[in-house]
Amino acid sequence: MGDVTKDDVQRAVQDGLRDLKDNLQRIRDNVQKIEQRTNDLDNSQQEIQRIRFDTADMKLRVQNIERGILQITQYLQAKNDVTGDQAGDGGWKS
């Protein structure tokens, strides 16, 4: 092994610092990617919650419509029973 000069030490230190700087930049880039993915995940979860809410709202609306149709059907059936729908026309006169 030869004599180590001051220039050799400075070069080795500079190379080491450059490697550290490169590694630090890669870490920063990876952290930024993770933060972006986390934000994307948060946005996706918010969208899923909104869809769940919208689905629940639509389900309630459909149930209300079904309830209204059932009430109309019951009303028409009761009307047929009262009017004696012998003609099978739902009590409607033409």
DSSP file (Angstrom, degrees, kcal/mol; ACC not computed):
  #  RESIDUE AA STRUCTURE BP1 BP2  ACC     N-H-->O    O-->H-N    N-H-->O    O-->H-N    TCO  KAPPA ALPHA  PHI   PSI    X-CA   Y-CA   Z-CA
    1    1 A M              0   0    0      0, 0.0     3,-0.1     0, 0.0     2,-0.0   0.000 360.0 360.0 360.0 133.3    0.0    0.0    0.0
    2    2 A G        -     0   0    0      1,-0.2     2,-0.2     0, 0.0     0, 0.0  -0.143 360.0 -70.1 -85.1 179.6    1.4    3.3   -1.0
    3    3 A D        -     0   0    0      1,-0.1     2,-0.5    -2,-0.0    -1,-0.2  -0.499  45.3-133.2 -71.2 136.7    1.6    6.6    0.7
    4    4 A V        -     0   0    0     -2,-0.2     2,-0.2    -3,-0.1    -1,-0.1  -0.815  24.0-155.4 -94.0 126.2   -1.7    8.4    1.2
    5    5 A T     >  -     0   0    0     -2,-0.5     4,-2.0     1,-0.1     5,-0.2  -0.508  30.0-108.7 -97.7 167.9   -1.6   12.0    0.2
    6    6 A K  H  > S+     0   0    0      1,-0.2     4,-2.5     2,-0.2     5,-0.2   0.884 121.2  54.5 -59.9 -39.4   -3.7   14.9    1.3
    7    7 A D  H  > S+     0   0    0      1,-0.2     4,-2.7     2,-0.2    -1,-0.2   0.877 105.2  53.3 -63.1 -38.8   -5.2   15.0   -2.2
    8    8 A D  H  > S+     0   0    0      2,-0.2     4,-2.3     1,-0.2    -1,-0.2   0.914 110.9  46.1 -62.3 -42.5   -6.2   11.3   -1.8
    9    9 A V  H  X S+     0   0    0     -4,-2.0     4,-2.7     2,-0.2    -2,-0.2   0.923 113.4  48.5 -66.8 -44.4   -7.9   12.0    1.4
   10   10 A Q  H  X S+     0   0    0     -4,-2.5     4,-2.7     1,-0.2    -2,-0.2   0.911 112.1  49.3 -62.6 -42.0   -9.7   15.0    0.1
   11   11 A R  H  X S+     0   0    0     -4,-2.7     4,-2.7     2,-0.2    -1,-0.2   0.915 112.1  48.2 -63.1 -43.0  -10.8   13.1   -3.0
   12   12 A A  H  X S+     0   0    0     -4,-2.3     4,-2.5     2,-0.2    -2,-0.2   0.907 112.8  48.1 -64.8 -41.9  -12.1   10.2   -0.8
   13   13 A V  H  X S+     0   0    0     -4,-2.7     4,-2.8     2,-0.2    -2,-0.2   0.922 112.7  48.3 -64.6 -44.0  -14.0   12.7    1.4
   14   14 A Q  H  X S+     0   0    0     -4,-2.7     4,-2.6     2,-0.2    -2,-0.2   0.903 112.1  49.1 -63.5 -41.8  -15.5   14.4   -1.6
   15   15 A D  H  X S+     0   0    0     -4,-2.7     4,-2.4     2,-0.2    -1,-0.2   0.919 112.7  48.2 -62.7 -42.6  -16.5   11.1   -3.1
   16   16 A G  H  X S+     0   0    0     -4,-2.5     4,-2.4     2,-0.2    -2,-0.2   0.909 112.5  48.0 -63.9 -42.4  -18.1   10.1    0.2
   17   17 A L  H  X S+     0   0    0     -4,-2.8     4,-2.7     2,-0.2    -2,-0.2   0.892 111.0  51.2 -65.0 -39.7  -19.9   13.4    0.5
   18   18 A R  H  X S+     0   0    0     -4,-2.6     4,-2.7     2,-0.2    -2,-0.2   0.913 110.4  49.1 -63.5 -42.3  -21.2   13.1   -3.1
   19   19 A D  H  X S+     0   0    0     -4,-2.4     4,-2.7     2,-0.2    -2,-0.2   0.917 112.2  48.4 -62.5 -42.8  -22.4    9.6   -2.4
   20   20 A L  H  X S+     0   0    0     -4,-2.4     4,-2.8     2,-0.2    -2,-0.2   0.910 111.3  50.2 -63.0 -42.1  -24.2   10.8    0.8
   21   21 A K  H  X S+     0   0    0     -4,-2.7     4,-2.3     2,-0.2    -2,-0.2   0.917 111.9  47.7 -62.5 -43.9  -25.7   13.7   -1.2
   22   22 A D  H  X S+     0   0    0     -4,-2.7     4,-2.3     2,-0.2    -2,-0.2   0.917 112.9  48.5 -63.1 -43.5  -27.0   11.3   -3.9
   23   23 A N  H  X S+     0   0    0     -4,-2.7     4,-2.4     1,-0.2    -2,-0.2   0.909 110.5  51.2 -63.1 -41.6  -28.4    9.0   -1.2
   24   24 A L  H  X S+     0   0    0     -4,-2.8     4,-2.6     1,-0.2    -1,-0.2   0.903 109.5  50.3 -62.2 -41.5  -30.1   11.8    0.5
   25   25 A Q  H  X S+     0   0    0     -4,-2.3     4,-2.6     2,-0.2    -1,-0.2   0.901 109.9  50.5 -64.7 -40.1  -31.6   13.0   -2.7
   26   26 A R  H  X S+     0   0    0     -4,-2.3     4,-2.5     2,-0.2    -2,-0.2   0.904 110.5  49.8 -62.9 -40.6  -32.9    9.5   -3.4
   27   27 A I  H  X S+     0   0    0     -4,-2.4     4,-2.6     2,-0.2    -2,-0.2   0.928 111.1  48.8 -63.3 -44.6  -34.4    9.3    0.1
   28   28 A R  H  X S+     0   0    0     -4,-2.6     4,-2.5     2,-0.2    -2,-0.2   0.920 111.4  50.1 -60.6 -43.6  -36.1   12.7   -0.5
   29   29 A D  H  X S+     0   0    0     -4,-2.6     4,-2.3     1,-0.2    -2,-0.2   0.915 112.1  47.6 -60.9 -43.2  -37.5   11.5   -3.8
   30   30 A N  H  X S+     0   0    0     -4,-2.5     4,-2.5     2,-0.2    -2,-0.2   0.893 110.6  51.2 -66.5 -39.1  -38.8    8.3   -2.2
   31   31 A V  H  X S+     0   0    0     -4,-2.6     4,-2.6     2,-0.2    -1,-0.2   0.914 110.0  50.4 -62.5 -41.9  -40.4   10.3    0.6
   32   32 A Q  H  X S+     0   0    0     -4,-2.5     4,-2.3     2,-0.2    -2,-0.2   0.909 110.5  49.4 -63.1 -41.9  -42.1   12.6   -1.9
   33   33 A K  H  X S+     0   0    0     -4,-2.3     4,-2.5     2,-0.2    -2,-0.2   0.912 111.3  49.3 -62.6 -42.0  -43.4    9.5   -3.8
   34   34 A I  H  X S+     0   0    0     -4,-2.5     4,-2.6     2,-0.2    -2,-0.2   0.916 110.3  50.5 -64.4 -42.8  -44.7    8.0   -0.6
   35   35 A E  H  X S+     0   0    0     -4,-2.6     4,-2.5     2,-0.2    -1,-0.2   0.904 111.2  48.8 -61.2 -41.6  -46.4   11.3    0.4
   36   36 A Q  H  X S+     0   0    0     -4,-2.3     4,-2.7     2,-0.2    -2,-0.2   0.918 112.2  47.9 -65.2 -43.0  -48.1   11.5   -3.1
   37   37 A R  H  X S+     0   0    0     -4,-2.5     4,-2.5     2,-0.2    -2,-0.2   0.884 111.0  51.5 -64.9 -37.4  -49.2    7.9   -2.8
   38   38 A T  H  X S+     0   0    0     -4,-2.6     4,-2.7     2,-0.2    -2,-0.2   0.917 111.0  47.9 -63.8 -43.5  -50.6    8.6    0.7
   39   39 A N  H  X S+     0   0    0     -4,-2.5     4,-2.6     2,-0.2    -2,-0.2   0.912 111.7  50.2 -62.8 -42.4  -52.5   11.6   -0.7
   40   40 A D  H  X S+     0   0    0     -4,-2.7     4,-2.4     2,-0.2    -2,-0.2   0.911 111.2  49.1 -61.6 -42.1  -53.8    9.6   -3.6
   41   41 A L  H  X S+     0   0    0     -4,-2.5     4,-2.7     2,-0.2    -2,-0.2   0.919 110.4  50.5 -63.4 -44.3  -54.9    6.9   -1.1
   42   42 A D  H  X S+     0   0    0     -4,-2.7     4,-2.3     1,-0.2    -2,-0.2   0.920 111.3  48.6 -59.2 -44.2  -56.6    9.5    1.1
   43   43 A N  H  X S+     0   0    0     -4,-2.6     4,-2.2     1,-0.2    -1,-0.2   0.901 111.2  50.2 -63.3 -40.5  -58.4   10.9   -1.9
   44   44 A S  H  X S+     0   0    0     -4,-2.4     4,-2.5     2,-0.2    -2,-0.2   0.911 110.1  49.9 -63.7 -42.3  -59.5    7.4   -3.0
   45   45 A Q  H  X S+     0   0    0     -4,-2.7     4,-2.3     2,-0.2    -2,-0.2   0.888 110.2  50.3 -65.0 -38.4  -60.8    6.7    0.5
   46   46 A Q  H  X S+     0   0    0     -4,-2.3     4,-2.2     2,-0.2    -1,-0.2   0.906 110.8  49.5 -64.6 -40.7  -62.8   10.0    0.5
   47   47 A E  H  X S+     0   0    0     -4,-2.2     4,-2.5     2,-0.2    -2,-0.2   0.896 109.7  51.4 -65.1 -40.2  -64.3    9.1   -2.9
   48   48 A I  H  X S+     0   0    0     -4,-2.5     4,-2.6     2,-0.2    -2,-0.2   0.915 109.8  49.8 -62.5 -42.5  -65.2    5.6   -1.5
   49   49 A Q  H  X S+     0   0    0     -4,-2.3     4,-2.4     2,-0.2    -2,-0.2   0.900 110.7  50.0 -62.6 -40.7  -66.9    7.2    1.5
   50   50 A R  H  X S+     0   0    0     -4,-2.2     4,-2.9     2,-0.2    -2,-0.2   0.915 111.0  48.9 -64.5 -42.1  -68.8    9.6   -0.9
   51   51 A I  H  X S+     0   0    0     -4,-2.5     4,-2.8     2,-0.2    -2,-0.2   0.908 110.2  51.5 -64.5 -41.1  -69.9    6.7   -3.0
   52   52 A R  H  X S+     0   0    0     -4,-2.6     4,-2.5     2,-0.2    -2,-0.2   0.922 111.9  47.1 -59.9 -43.8  -71.1    4.8    0.1
   53   53 A F  H  X S+     0   0    0     -4,-2.4     4,-2.5     2,-0.2    -2,-0.2   0.936 113.0  48.1 -63.6 -45.8  -73.1    7.8    1.2
   54   54 A D  H  X S+     0   0    0     -4,-2.9     4,-2.6     1,-0.2    -2,-0.2   0.892 111.9  50.5 -61.4 -39.8  -74.6    8.2   -2.3
   55   55 A T  H  X S+     0   0    0     -4,-2.8     4,-2.4     2,-0.2    -1,-0.2   0.915 110.8  48.2 -64.9 -43.6  -75.4    4.5   -2.4
   56   56 A A  H  X S+     0   0    0     -4,-2.5     4,-2.1     2,-0.2    -2,-0.2   0.901 112.2  50.1 -63.5 -40.3  -77.1    4.6    1.0
   57   57 A D  H  X S+     0   0    0     -4,-2.5     4,-2.2     2,-0.2    -2,-0.2   0.922 111.3  47.9 -63.3 -44.9  -79.1    7.7   -0.1
   58   58 A M  H  X S+     0   0    0     -4,-2.6     4,-2.7     1,-0.2    -2,-0.2   0.885 108.8  55.0 -64.0 -38.0  -80.2    6.0   -3.4
   59   59 A K  H  X S+     0   0    0     -4,-2.4     4,-2.5     1,-0.2    -1,-0.2   0.920 108.5  48.1 -61.3 -43.8  -81.2    3.0   -1.4
   60   60 A L  H  X S+     0   0    0     -4,-2.1     4,-2.4     2,-0.2    -1,-0.2   0.903 111.2  50.7 -63.2 -40.6  -83.4    5.1    0.8
   61   61 A R  H  X S+     0   0    0     -4,-2.2     4,-2.4     2,-0.2    -2,-0.2   0.920 110.6  48.5 -63.5 -43.1  -85.0    6.8   -2.2
   62   62 A V  H  X S+     0   0    0     -4,-2.7     4,-2.9     1,-0.2    -2,-0.2   0.912 110.7  51.5 -63.6 -41.5  -85.7    3.4   -3.8
   63   63 A Q  H  X S+     0   0    0     -4,-2.5     4,-2.5     1,-0.2    -1,-0.2   0.906 110.1  49.2 -61.5 -41.0  -87.3    2.2   -0.6
   64   64 A N  H  X S+     0   0    0     -4,-2.4     4,-2.4     2,-0.2    -2,-0.2   0.901 111.8  48.6 -64.7 -40.6  -89.5    5.3   -0.5
   65   65 A I  H  X S+     0   0    0     -4,-2.4     4,-2.7     2,-0.2    -2,-0.2   0.931 111.9  49.0 -64.2 -44.9  -90.5    4.8   -4.1
   66   66 A E  H  X S+     0   0    0     -4,-2.9     4,-2.5     1,-0.2    -2,-0.2   0.904 110.8  50.7 -60.9 -40.7  -91.3    1.1   -3.4
   67   67 A R  H  X S+     0   0    0     -4,-2.5     4,-2.3     2,-0.2    -1,-0.2   0.909 111.1  48.8 -62.6 -41.9  -93.3    2.1   -0.3
   68   68 A G  H  X S+     0   0    0     -4,-2.4     4,-2.4     2,-0.2    -2,-0.2   0.908 111.2  49.2 -64.7 -42.0  -95.2    4.7   -2.5
   69   69 A I  H  X S+     0   0    0     -4,-2.7     4,-2.8     2,-0.2    -2,-0.2   0.907 110.5  51.3 -63.4 -41.1  -95.9    2.1   -5.2
   70   70 A L  H  X S+     0   0    0     -4,-2.5     4,-2.7     2,-0.2    -2,-0.2   0.913 110.1  49.3 -62.4 -42.2  -97.1   -0.4   -2.5
   71   71 A Q  H  X S+     0   0    0     -4,-2.3     4,-2.5     2,-0.2    -2,-0.2   0.910 112.2  47.7 -63.7 -41.8  -99.5    2.3   -1.1
   72   72 A I  H  X S+     0   0    0     -4,-2.4     4,-2.9     2,-0.2     5,-0.2   0.921 112.4  49.7 -64.1 -43.2 -100.9    3.0   -4.5
   73   73 A T  H  X S+     0   0    0     -4,-2.8     4,-2.5     1,-0.2    -2,-0.2   0.922 112.1  47.6 -61.3 -44.3 -101.3   -0.7   -5.2
   74   74 A Q  H  X S+     0   0    0     -4,-2.7     4,-2.7     2,-0.2    -1,-0.2   0.903 112.1  50.1 -63.7 -41.0 -103.1   -1.1   -1.9
   75   75 A Y  H  X S+     0   0    0     -4,-2.5     4,-2.7     2,-0.2    -2,-0.2   0.941 112.5  46.1 -61.6 -47.9 -105.3    1.9   -2.6
   76   76 A L  H  X S+     0   0    0     -4,-2.9     4,-2.5     2,-0.2    -2,-0.2   0.885 113.0  50.2 -64.5 -37.7 -106.2    0.6   -6.1
   77   77 A Q  H  X S+     0   0    0     -4,-2.5     4,-2.3    -5,-0.2    -1,-0.2   0.918 111.8  47.6 -65.1 -43.2 -106.9   -2.9   -4.7
   78   78 A A  H  X S+     0   0    0     -4,-2.7     4,-2.1     2,-0.2    -2,-0.2   0.901 111.4  50.9 -64.7 -39.6 -109.1   -1.5   -2.0
   79   79 A K  H  X S+     0   0    0     -4,-2.7     4,-2.9     2,-0.2     5,-0.2   0.911 110.1  49.8 -63.3 -42.1 -110.9    0.6   -4.6
   80   80 A N  H  X>S+     0   0    0     -4,-2.5     5,-1.4     1,-0.2     4,-1.3   0.896 109.7  51.5 -62.5 -39.7 -111.4   -2.5   -6.7
   81   81 A D  H  <5S+     0   0    0     -4,-2.3    -1,-0.2     1,-0.2    -2,-0.2   0.889 113.6  44.2 -64.9 -38.2 -112.8   -4.3   -3.7
   82   82 A V  H  <5S+     0   0    0     -4,-2.1    -2,-0.2     1,-0.2    -1,-0.2   0.908 117.4  43.1 -72.9 -42.8 -115.2   -1.5   -3.0
   83   83 A T  H  <5S-     0   0    0     -4,-2.9     3,-0.3    -5,-0.2    -1,-0.2   0.607 107.9-124.3 -82.0 -10.3 -116.4   -1.0   -6.6
   84   84 A G  T  <5 -     0   0    0     -4,-1.3     2,-2.4    -5,-0.2     3,-0.3   0.999  19.0-144.0  66.4  71.8 -116.6   -4.7   -7.2
   85   85 A D      < +     0   0    0     -5,-1.4     3,-0.2     1,-0.2    -1,-0.2  -0.427  42.4 150.9 -73.4  77.4 -114.4   -5.0  -10.2
   86   86 A Q        +     0   0    0     -2,-2.4    -1,-0.2    -3,-0.3    -2,-0.1   0.793  69.9  56.7 -78.2 -26.6 -116.3   -7.7  -12.1
   87   87 A A  S    S-     0   0    0     -3,-0.3    -1,-0.2     1,-0.0    -2,-0.1   0.627 103.7-128.1 -81.2 -13.1 -115.1   -6.4  -15.5
   88   88 A G  S    S+     0   0    0     -3,-0.2    -2,-0.1    -8,-0.1    -3,-0.1   0.701  76.1 119.2  74.2  18.1 -111.4   -6.7  -14.5
   89   89 A D  S >  S-     0   0    0      3,-0.1     3,-1.3    -9,-0.1    -1,-0.1   0.207  89.9-105.2-101.9  16.8 -110.8   -3.2  -15.6
   90   90 A G  T 3  S-     0   0    0      1,-0.3     3,-0.1    -5,-0.1    -7,-0.1   0.704  71.5 -64.8  71.3  17.5 -109.6   -1.9  -12.2
   91   91 A G  T 3  S+     0   0    0      1,-0.3     2,-0.4   -11,-0.1    -1,-0.3   0.505  99.7 139.1  82.6   3.9 -112.9   -0.1  -11.7
   92   92 A W    <   -     0   0    0     -3,-1.3     2,-0.4     2,-0.0    -1,-0.3  -0.658  43.7-146.2 -85.5 136.5 -112.3    2.2  -14.6
   93   93 A K              0   0    0     -2,-0.4    -1,-0.0    -3,-0.1     0, 0.0  -0.841 360.0 360.0-100.1 135.2 -115.1    3.0  -16.8
   94   94 A S              0   0    0     -2,-0.4    -1,-0.1     0, 0.0    -2,-0.0   0.463 360.0 360.0 -92.7 360.0 -114.4    3.6  -20.5
